[in-house]
């Protein structure tokens, strides 16, 4: 029941074509990670905004290229922050998805991190507000 409900919450992303996936990690990325990140977008934005405030708003003093770099460094190098974001995503996994994730955790965490960086940097203008 929980698994069905979780999957039903996820938005469909019509631009994703499963037949183009070249390996199981890419398929997992397209079927699970991308929809969850889209579903959790508002929460991810709020978490990053709070992160900026906790870091004395230094982000707001940067130009756009430096803001992009700031976002990337925050996700890749601040392990506490990265683990929080990973938890927001993995908390939406079904048990089967969790087992798939654990089986290839290193590769899938790398993909998740890349997607988080892409999602937040693509919205860099939103954080300037």
DSSP file (Angstrom, degrees, kcal/mol; ACC not computed):
  #  RESIDUE AA STRUCTURE BP1 BP2  ACC     N-H-->O    O-->H-N    N-H-->O    O-->H-N    TCO  KAPPA ALPHA  PHI   PSI    X-CA   Y-CA   Z-CA
    1    1 A X     >        0   0    0      0, 0.0     4,-2.3     0, 0.0     5,-0.2   0.000 360.0 360.0 360.0 -49.6    0.0    0.0    0.0
    2    2 A X  H  >  +     0   0    0      1,-0.2     4,-2.7     2,-0.2     5,-0.2   0.919 360.0  51.0 -59.3 -45.0    2.7    2.5    1.0
    3    3 A X  H  > S+     0   0    0      1,-0.2     4,-2.3     2,-0.2    -1,-0.2   0.915 110.3  48.2 -61.1 -44.4    4.8    1.7   -2.2
    4    4 A X  H  > S+     0   0    0      1,-0.2     4,-2.1     2,-0.2    -1,-0.2   0.907 112.5  49.3 -62.1 -43.0    1.8    2.3   -4.4
    5    5 A X  H  X S+     0   0    0     -4,-2.3     4,-1.3     2,-0.2    -2,-0.2   0.907 110.4  50.5 -64.4 -42.4    0.9    5.5   -2.7
    6    6 A X  H  X S+     0   0    0     -4,-2.7     4,-0.8     1,-0.2     3,-0.5   0.931 112.3  46.1 -60.9 -46.2    4.5    6.8   -3.0
    7    7 A X  H >< S+     0   0    0     -4,-2.3     3,-0.7     1,-0.2    -1,-0.2   0.876 107.9  57.3 -66.3 -37.1    4.7    6.0   -6.7
    8    8 A X  H 3< S+     0   0    0     -4,-2.1    -1,-0.2     1,-0.2    -2,-0.2   0.786 101.3  58.1 -65.1 -27.1    1.3    7.6   -7.3
    9    9 A X  H 3< S+     0   0    0     -4,-1.3    -1,-0.2    -3,-0.5    -2,-0.2   0.772  85.8  98.7 -71.2 -26.9    2.6   10.9   -5.8
   10   10 A X  S << S-     0   0    0     -4,-0.8    26,-0.1    -3,-0.7     2,-0.1  -0.370  76.4-120.8 -71.3 136.2    5.4   11.2   -8.3
   11   11 A X        -     0   0    0     24,-0.6     2,-0.3    -2,-0.1    28,-0.1  -0.435  25.3-116.1 -72.0 148.7    5.0   13.4  -11.3
   12   12 A X        -     0   0    0     -2,-0.1     2,-0.6     1,-0.0    -1,-0.1  -0.646  19.8-155.5 -80.4 141.7    5.3   11.9  -14.8
   13   13 A X    >   -     0   0    0     -2,-0.3     3,-1.9     1,-0.1    22,-0.1  -0.874   6.4-170.3-120.1  96.0    8.2   13.3  -16.8
   14   14 A X  T 3  S+     0   0    0     -2,-0.6    -1,-0.1     1,-0.3    -2,-0.0   0.692  79.1  66.8 -64.4 -18.9    7.2   12.7  -20.5
   15   15 A X  T 3  S+     0   0    0      2,-0.0     2,-0.5     0, 0.0    -1,-0.3   0.621  80.4  94.3 -78.1 -10.4   10.6   13.6  -21.8
   16   16 A X    <   -     0   0    0     -3,-1.9     2,-0.6    14,-0.1    -3,-0.1  -0.711  56.9-169.6 -85.2 126.3   12.2   10.5  -20.2
   17   17 A X    >   -     0   0    0     -2,-0.5     3,-1.7     1,-0.1     4,-0.3  -0.944  10.5-160.3-118.9 109.8   12.3    7.6  -22.6
   18   18 A X  G >  S+     0   0    0     -2,-0.6     3,-1.9     1,-0.3    -1,-0.1   0.809  86.8  66.6 -59.5 -32.8   13.2    4.3  -20.9
   19   19 A X  G 3  S+     0   0    0      1,-0.3    -1,-0.3     3,-0.0     8,-0.0   0.706  94.8  59.7 -66.6 -16.3   14.3    2.6  -24.1
   20   20 A X  G <  S+     0   0    0     -3,-1.7    -1,-0.3     7,-0.0     2,-0.2   0.589  78.3 110.7 -84.4 -10.5   17.2    5.1  -24.3
   21   21 A X    <   -     0   0    0     -3,-1.9     3,-0.1    -4,-0.3    -3,-0.0  -0.465  51.3-165.4 -67.2 130.9   18.6    3.9  -20.9
   22   22 A X        +     0   0    0     -2,-0.2     2,-0.3     1,-0.1    -1,-0.1   0.624  66.0  14.0 -95.7 -14.1   21.9    2.1  -21.5
   23   23 A X  S  > S-     0   0    0      1,-0.1     4,-2.0     0, 0.0     3,-0.4  -0.965  82.6 -97.3-153.4 168.1   22.2    0.4  -18.1
   24   24 A X  H  > S+     0   0    0     -2,-0.3     4,-2.5     1,-0.2     5,-0.2   0.835 119.4  56.6 -59.8 -33.9   20.2   -0.3  -14.9
   25   25 A X  H  > S+     0   0    0      2,-0.2     4,-2.3     1,-0.2    -1,-0.2   0.904 108.4  46.8 -65.3 -40.1   21.6    2.7  -13.1
   26   26 A X  H  > S+     0   0    0     -3,-0.4     4,-2.4     2,-0.2    -2,-0.2   0.884 111.4  51.6 -68.7 -37.8   20.4    5.0  -15.8
   27   27 A X  H  X S+     0   0    0     -4,-2.0     4,-2.9     2,-0.2     5,-0.3   0.919 110.9  47.9 -63.2 -43.6   17.0    3.3  -15.8
   28   28 A X  H  X>S+     0   0    0     -4,-2.5     4,-2.5     1,-0.2     5,-1.6   0.906 110.6  52.6 -62.7 -42.0   16.8    3.8  -12.0
   29   29 A X  I  <>S+     0   0    0     -4,-2.3     5,-2.8     3,-0.2     6,-0.2   0.927 115.6  40.0 -58.1 -46.3   17.8    7.4  -12.4
   30   30 A X  I  <5S+     0   0    0     -4,-2.4     5,-0.3     3,-0.2    -2,-0.2   0.874 122.8  37.8 -75.0 -38.7   15.0    8.0  -15.0
   31   31 A X  I  <5S+     0   0    0     -4,-2.9    -2,-0.2    -5,-0.2    -3,-0.2   0.790 135.1  11.9 -84.5 -28.5   12.3    6.0  -13.3
   32   32 A X  I  X5S+     0   0    0     -4,-2.5     4,-1.9    -5,-0.3    -3,-0.2   0.805 123.6  44.6-116.4 -57.5   13.0    6.8   -9.7
   33   33 A X  I  ><S+     0   0    0     -5,-1.6     4,-2.9     1,-0.2     5,-0.2   0.937 111.7  48.9 -65.7 -49.6   15.4    9.6   -9.0
   34   34 A X  H  ><S+     0   0    0     -5,-2.8     4,-2.2     1,-0.2    -1,-0.2   0.929 113.5  45.9 -59.8 -47.7   14.2   12.2  -11.5
   35   35 A X  H  > S+     0   0    0     -5,-0.3     4,-2.5    -6,-0.2   -24,-0.6   0.896 114.0  49.5 -62.7 -37.3   10.5   11.9  -10.6
   36   36 A X  H  X S+     0   0    0     -4,-1.9     4,-2.6     2,-0.2    -2,-0.2   0.928 110.4  49.7 -67.4 -43.2   11.4   12.1   -6.8
   37   37 A X  H  < S+     0   0    0     -4,-2.9     4,-0.2     1,-0.2    -1,-0.2   0.895 112.3  48.2 -62.1 -38.2   13.6   15.2   -7.3
   38   38 A X  H >< S+     0   0    0     -4,-2.2     3,-1.1    -5,-0.2     4,-0.3   0.926 112.6  48.6 -66.6 -43.4   10.8   16.8   -9.3
   39   39 A X  H 3< S+     0   0    0     -4,-2.5     3,-0.4     1,-0.2    -2,-0.2   0.889 116.8  42.2 -60.0 -41.1    8.3   15.9   -6.5
   40   40 A X  T 3X S+     0   0    0     -4,-2.6     4,-2.9     1,-0.2     3,-0.2   0.291  81.0 112.8 -91.8   8.9   10.6   17.2   -3.8
   41   41 A X  H <> S+     0   0    0     -3,-1.1     4,-2.7     1,-0.2     5,-0.2   0.891  76.1  48.4 -52.5 -49.2   11.6   20.4   -5.7
   42   42 A X  H  > S+     0   0    0     -3,-0.4     4,-2.3    -4,-0.3    -1,-0.2   0.896 114.1  47.2 -61.7 -39.6    9.9   22.8   -3.3
   43   43 A X  H  > S+     0   0    0     -3,-0.2     4,-2.6     2,-0.2    -1,-0.2   0.916 111.2  50.8 -67.1 -42.8   11.4   21.1   -0.3
   44   44 A X  H  X S+     0   0    0     -4,-2.9     4,-2.3     1,-0.2    -2,-0.2   0.905 110.7  50.1 -60.8 -41.2   14.9   21.0   -1.8
   45   45 A X  H  X S+     0   0    0     -4,-2.7     4,-2.6    -5,-0.2    -2,-0.2   0.935 111.2  48.3 -60.5 -46.9   14.6   24.7   -2.6
   46   46 A X  H  X S+     0   0    0     -4,-2.3     4,-2.1     1,-0.2    -2,-0.2   0.888 110.8  50.9 -62.8 -39.8   13.5   25.5    1.0
   47   47 A X  H  X S+     0   0    0     -4,-2.6     4,-2.1     2,-0.2    -1,-0.2   0.916 111.6  47.4 -64.9 -42.7   16.4   23.4    2.4
   48   48 A X  H  X S+     0   0    0     -4,-2.3     4,-2.4     2,-0.2    -2,-0.2   0.901 109.3  53.6 -67.4 -38.9   18.9   25.3    0.2
   49   49 A X  H  X S+     0   0    0     -4,-2.6     4,-2.0     1,-0.2    -1,-0.2   0.916 110.3  47.6 -59.3 -42.4   17.5   28.6    1.2
   50   50 A X  H  X S+     0   0    0     -4,-2.1     4,-2.6     1,-0.2    -1,-0.2   0.888 108.6  55.0 -65.3 -39.0   17.9   27.7    4.8
   51   51 A X  H  X S+     0   0    0     -4,-2.1     4,-1.2     2,-0.2    -2,-0.2   0.911 107.0  50.9 -59.2 -43.6   21.5   26.5    4.1
   52   52 A X  H  <>S+     0   0    0     -4,-2.4     5,-2.2     1,-0.2     3,-0.5   0.931 110.9  48.0 -59.6 -47.4   22.2   30.0    2.6
   53   53 A X  H ><5S+     0   0    0     -4,-2.0     3,-1.6     1,-0.2    -2,-0.2   0.914 109.0  52.9 -61.8 -44.2   20.9   31.8    5.6
   54   54 A X  H 3<5S+     0   0    0     -4,-2.6    -1,-0.2     1,-0.3    -2,-0.2   0.756 105.0  57.2 -64.4 -22.6   22.9   29.5    8.0
   55   55 A X  T ><5S-     0   0    0     -4,-1.2     3,-1.2    -3,-0.5    -1,-0.3   0.006 125.8 -99.7 -98.4  27.9   26.0   30.4    6.0
   56   56 A X  T < 5 -     0   0    0     -3,-1.6    -3,-0.2     1,-0.2    -2,-0.1   0.743  59.7 -79.4  64.8  28.1   25.5   34.2    6.6
   57   57 A X  T > <S+     0   0    0     -5,-2.2     3,-1.1    -6,-0.1     4,-0.4   0.708  83.4 146.4  58.1  23.2   24.0   34.8    3.2
   58   58 A X  G X   +     0   0    0     -3,-1.2     3,-1.4    -6,-0.4     4,-0.3   0.824  63.3  69.6 -58.4 -30.3   27.4   34.9    1.5
   59   59 A X  G >  S+     0   0    0      1,-0.3     3,-1.6    -7,-0.2    -1,-0.3   0.870  90.6  58.9 -54.2 -41.1   25.6   33.4   -1.6
   60   60 A X  G <  S+     0   0    0     -3,-1.1    -1,-0.3     1,-0.3    -2,-0.2   0.666  98.6  58.5 -68.6 -16.9   23.8   36.6   -2.2
   61   61 A X  G <  S+     0   0    0     -3,-1.4    -1,-0.3    -4,-0.4     2,-0.2   0.494  92.3  91.5 -88.5  -4.4   27.0   38.6   -2.6
   62   62 A X  S <  S-     0   0    0     -3,-1.6     2,-0.1    -4,-0.3    -3,-0.0  -0.552  76.0-119.5 -94.1 154.2   28.2   36.3   -5.5
   63   63 A X     >  -     0   0    0     -2,-0.2     4,-2.2     1,-0.1     5,-0.2  -0.359  43.8 -91.5 -80.0 172.6   27.7   36.7   -9.2
   64   64 A X  H  > S+     0   0    0      1,-0.2     4,-2.4     2,-0.2     5,-0.2   0.903 124.6  48.8 -59.1 -48.0   25.8   34.0  -11.1
   65   65 A X  H  > S+     0   0    0      1,-0.2     4,-2.0     2,-0.2    -1,-0.2   0.904 114.2  47.6 -59.4 -37.9   28.8   31.8  -12.1
   66   66 A X  H  > S+     0   0    0      2,-0.2     4,-2.5     1,-0.2    -1,-0.2   0.829 108.9  54.7 -71.1 -31.0   30.1   31.9   -8.5
   67   67 A X  H  X S+     0   0    0     -4,-2.2     4,-2.5     2,-0.2    -2,-0.2   0.907 107.5  49.6 -66.5 -41.6   26.6   31.1   -7.3
   68   68 A X  H  X S+     0   0    0     -4,-2.4     4,-2.4     1,-0.2    -2,-0.2   0.931 112.5  47.6 -61.1 -45.1   26.5   28.0   -9.5
   69   69 A X  H  X S+     0   0    0     -4,-2.0     4,-2.9    -5,-0.2     5,-0.2   0.893 109.8  53.6 -61.8 -41.3   30.0   27.1   -8.1
   70   70 A X  H  X S+     0   0    0     -4,-2.5     4,-2.5     2,-0.2    -2,-0.2   0.916 109.5  47.8 -59.6 -46.0   28.7   27.7   -4.5
   71   71 A X  H  X S+     0   0    0     -4,-2.5     4,-2.1     2,-0.2     5,-0.2   0.947 113.5  47.2 -61.6 -48.5   25.7   25.3   -5.1
   72   72 A X  H  X S+     0   0    0     -4,-2.4     4,-2.7     1,-0.2     5,-0.3   0.931 114.2  46.4 -60.7 -46.8   27.9   22.6   -6.5
   73   73 A X  H  X>S+     0   0    0     -4,-2.9     4,-2.7     1,-0.2     5,-0.7   0.880 109.9  55.1 -63.9 -37.7   30.5   22.9   -3.8
   74   74 A X  H  X5S+     0   0    0     -4,-2.5     4,-1.0    -5,-0.2     8,-0.3   0.917 114.8  38.8 -60.9 -43.7   27.8   22.9   -1.1
   75   75 A X  H  <5S+     0   0    0     -4,-2.1    -2,-0.2    -5,-0.2    -1,-0.2   0.896 123.7  38.7 -75.6 -40.7   26.3   19.7   -2.4
   76   76 A X  H  <5S+     0   0    0     -4,-2.7    -2,-0.2    -5,-0.2    -3,-0.2   0.815 127.3  28.6 -82.3 -30.6   29.6   17.9   -3.2
   77   77 A X  H  <5S+     0   0    0     -4,-2.7     2,-1.2    -5,-0.3    -3,-0.2   0.722 100.9  75.2-108.9 -24.3   31.8   19.0   -0.3
   78   78 A X     X< -     0   0    0     -4,-1.0     4,-2.9    -5,-0.7     5,-0.2  -0.742  60.6-174.0 -91.3  94.1   29.5   19.6    2.7
   79   79 A X  H  > S+     0   0    0     -2,-1.2     4,-2.8     1,-0.2     5,-0.2   0.833  79.9  54.7 -62.6 -35.1   28.8   16.0    3.6
   80   80 A X  H  > S+     0   0    0      2,-0.2     4,-1.7     1,-0.2    -1,-0.2   0.941 113.4  42.5 -62.8 -45.8   26.3   16.9    6.3
   81   81 A X  H  > S+     0   0    0      2,-0.2     4,-2.2     1,-0.2    -2,-0.2   0.920 114.5  50.6 -65.1 -45.8   24.3   19.0    3.8
   82   82 A X  H  X S+     0   0    0     -4,-2.9     4,-2.8    -8,-0.3     5,-0.2   0.921 109.5  50.9 -59.2 -44.9   24.7   16.4    1.0
   83   83 A X  H  X S+     0   0    0     -4,-2.8     4,-2.2     1,-0.2    -1,-0.2   0.850 107.5  53.7 -64.6 -33.8   23.5   13.6    3.4
   84   84 A X  H  X S+     0   0    0     -4,-1.7     4,-1.9     2,-0.2    -1,-0.2   0.947 111.5  45.1 -62.4 -48.1   20.4   15.7    4.3
   85   85 A X  H  X S+     0   0    0     -4,-2.2     4,-1.5     1,-0.2    -2,-0.2   0.907 111.9  51.5 -63.6 -42.3   19.5   16.1    0.6
   86   86 A X  H  X S+     0   0    0     -4,-2.8     4,-3.3     1,-0.2     5,-0.3   0.900 108.9  52.4 -60.7 -40.3   20.1   12.4   -0.1
   87   87 A X  H  X S+     0   0    0     -4,-2.2     4,-1.9     1,-0.2    -1,-0.2   0.869 103.9  55.9 -63.7 -37.4   17.8   11.6    2.9
   88   88 A X  H  < S+     0   0    0     -4,-1.9    -1,-0.2     2,-0.2    -2,-0.2   0.871 115.7  39.2 -61.4 -36.2   15.1   13.7    1.4
   89   89 A X  H >< S+     0   0    0     -4,-1.5     3,-1.9     2,-0.2    -2,-0.2   0.939 115.4  48.1 -79.8 -50.6   15.3   11.7   -1.8
   90   90 A X  H >< S+     0   0    0     -4,-3.3     3,-1.8     1,-0.3    -2,-0.2   0.772  99.4  69.6 -66.0 -23.8   15.8    8.2   -0.3
   91   91 A X  T 3< S+     0   0    0     -4,-1.9    -1,-0.3    -5,-0.3    -2,-0.2   0.651  96.8  54.4 -66.0 -13.5   12.9    8.8    2.1
   92   92 A X  T <  S+     0   0    0     -3,-1.9    -1,-0.3    -4,-0.1    -2,-0.2   0.352  86.5 112.6 -99.4   3.8   10.6    8.6   -0.9
   93   93 A X    <   -     0   0    0     -3,-1.8     2,-0.1    -4,-0.1   -87,-0.0  -0.437  64.9-129.1 -75.2 148.8   11.9    5.2   -2.1
   94   94 A X     >  -     0   0    0     -2,-0.1     4,-2.5     1,-0.1     5,-0.2  -0.431  35.7-101.8 -78.4 169.5    9.8    2.1   -2.0
   95   95 A X  H  > S+     0   0    0      2,-0.2     4,-2.2     1,-0.2     5,-0.2   0.904 125.5  50.6 -62.2 -40.4   11.4   -0.9   -0.4
   96   96 A X  H  > S+     0   0    0      1,-0.2     4,-2.1     2,-0.2    -1,-0.2   0.913 110.7  48.5 -63.6 -42.7   12.3   -2.4   -3.8
   97   97 A X  H  > S+     0   0    0      2,-0.2     4,-2.8     1,-0.2    -2,-0.2   0.889 109.1  53.7 -64.8 -38.8   13.9    0.9   -4.8
   98   98 A X  H  X S+     0   0    0     -4,-2.5     4,-2.7     2,-0.2    -2,-0.2   0.927 108.7  48.9 -60.2 -45.0   15.8    1.0   -1.6
   99   99 A X  H  X S+     0   0    0     -4,-2.2     4,-1.6     1,-0.2    -1,-0.2   0.881 112.1  48.6 -63.9 -38.2   17.2   -2.5   -2.2
  100  100 A X  H  X S+     0   0    0     -4,-2.1     4,-1.0     2,-0.2    -2,-0.2   0.919 111.7  50.4 -64.6 -43.9   18.1   -1.5   -5.8
  101  101 A X  H >< S+     0   0    0     -4,-2.8     3,-0.8     1,-0.2     7,-0.3   0.926 110.2  48.6 -60.5 -47.5   19.8    1.7   -4.5
  102  102 A X  H >< S+     0   0    0     -4,-2.7     3,-1.1     1,-0.2    -1,-0.2   0.848 104.2  60.7 -63.6 -34.6   21.8   -0.2   -1.8
  103  103 A X  H 3< S+     0   0    0     -4,-1.6    -1,-0.2     1,-0.3    -2,-0.2   0.785 125.3  17.6 -65.3 -26.8   23.0   -2.8   -4.4
  104  104 A X  T <X S+     0   0    0     -4,-1.0     4,-2.6    -3,-0.8     5,-0.3  -0.271  82.8 148.6-136.9  46.9   24.7    0.0   -6.4
  105  105 A X  H <>  +     0   0    0     -3,-1.1     4,-2.5     1,-0.2     5,-0.3   0.849  67.6  52.3 -58.0 -42.7   24.9    2.7   -3.8
  106  106 A X  H  > S+     0   0    0      2,-0.2     4,-1.9     1,-0.2    -1,-0.2   0.953 114.7  40.4 -61.7 -51.0   28.1    4.4   -5.0
  107  107 A X  H  > S+     0   0    0      1,-0.2     4,-2.2     2,-0.2    -2,-0.2   0.909 118.0  47.5 -64.7 -43.3   26.9    4.8   -8.6
  108  108 A X  H  X S+     0   0    0     -4,-2.6     4,-2.4    -7,-0.3    -1,-0.2   0.833 110.2  51.7 -73.0 -31.1   23.4    5.8   -7.7
  109  109 A X  H  X S+     0   0    0     -4,-2.5     4,-2.7    -5,-0.3    -1,-0.2   0.891 109.5  51.6 -68.2 -38.5   24.5    8.3   -5.1
  110  110 A X  H  X S+     0   0    0     -4,-1.9     4,-2.3    -5,-0.3    -2,-0.2   0.928 112.0  45.8 -61.8 -45.3   26.8    9.9   -7.7
  111  111 A X  H  X S+     0   0    0     -4,-2.2     4,-2.4     2,-0.2    -2,-0.2   0.909 112.5  50.8 -64.2 -42.1   23.9   10.1  -10.1
  112  112 A X  H  X S+     0   0    0     -4,-2.4     4,-2.6     2,-0.2    -2,-0.2   0.918 109.8  50.2 -61.9 -43.5   21.7   11.6   -7.4
  113  113 A X  H  X S+     0   0    0     -4,-2.7     4,-2.5     2,-0.2    -2,-0.2   0.919 110.2  50.0 -60.8 -45.1   24.3   14.2   -6.5
  114  114 A X  H  X S+     0   0    0     -4,-2.3     4,-2.5     1,-0.2    -1,-0.2   0.906 111.5  48.6 -60.5 -42.2   24.6   15.2  -10.1
  115  115 A X  H  X S+     0   0    0     -4,-2.4     4,-2.8     2,-0.2    -2,-0.2   0.896 110.2  51.3 -66.0 -40.0   20.9   15.5  -10.4
  116  116 A X  H  X S+     0   0    0     -4,-2.6     4,-2.5     2,-0.2     5,-0.3   0.926 111.1  48.1 -62.1 -44.4   20.7   17.6   -7.2
  117  117 A X  H  X S+     0   0    0     -4,-2.5     4,-2.7     1,-0.2     5,-0.3   0.940 113.6  47.5 -60.7 -47.3   23.4   19.9   -8.6
  118  118 A X  H  X S+     0   0    0     -4,-2.5     4,-1.9     1,-0.2    -2,-0.2   0.928 113.0  48.5 -59.5 -46.2   21.6   20.3  -11.9
  119  119 A X  H  < S+     0   0    0     -4,-2.8     4,-0.4     1,-0.2    -2,-0.2   0.932 116.8  40.1 -63.7 -47.2   18.2   20.9  -10.3
  120  120 A X  H >< S+     0   0    0     -4,-2.5     3,-0.9     1,-0.2    -1,-0.2   0.889 115.5  49.8 -73.3 -38.3   19.5   23.6   -7.9
  121  121 A X  H >< S+     0   0    0     -4,-2.7     3,-1.4    -5,-0.3    -1,-0.2   0.827 104.1  59.9 -70.5 -28.4   21.8   25.3  -10.3
  122  122 A X  T 3< S+     0   0    0     -4,-1.9    -1,-0.2    -5,-0.3     3,-0.2   0.682 109.2  45.1 -70.3 -14.8   19.1   25.5  -12.9
  123  123 A X  T X> S+     0   0    0     -3,-0.9     3,-1.4    -4,-0.4     4,-1.0   0.057  73.0 126.0-112.8  23.1   17.1   27.5  -10.4
  124  124 A X  H <> S+     0   0    0     -3,-1.4     4,-0.5     1,-0.3     3,-0.4   0.816  70.1  58.5 -54.8 -34.7   19.9   29.8   -9.3
  125  125 A X  H >4 S+     0   0    0      1,-0.2     3,-0.8    -3,-0.2     4,-0.4   0.833  98.1  60.7 -65.8 -31.2   17.9   32.9  -10.1
  126  126 A X  H X4 S+     0   0    0     -3,-1.4     3,-1.1     1,-0.2    -1,-0.2   0.865 100.4  54.3 -63.1 -36.5   15.2   31.8   -7.7
  127  127 A X  H 3< S+     0   0    0     -4,-1.0    -1,-0.2    -3,-0.4    -2,-0.2   0.645  94.4  69.1 -75.5 -13.4   17.6   31.9   -4.8
  128  128 A X  T <<        0   0    0     -3,-0.8    -1,-0.2    -4,-0.5    -2,-0.2   0.672 360.0 360.0 -76.1 -16.3   18.6   35.5   -5.5
  129  129 A X    <         0   0    0     -3,-1.1    -1,-0.2    -4,-0.4    -2,-0.1   0.470 360.0 360.0 -75.1 360.0   15.1   36.6   -4.4
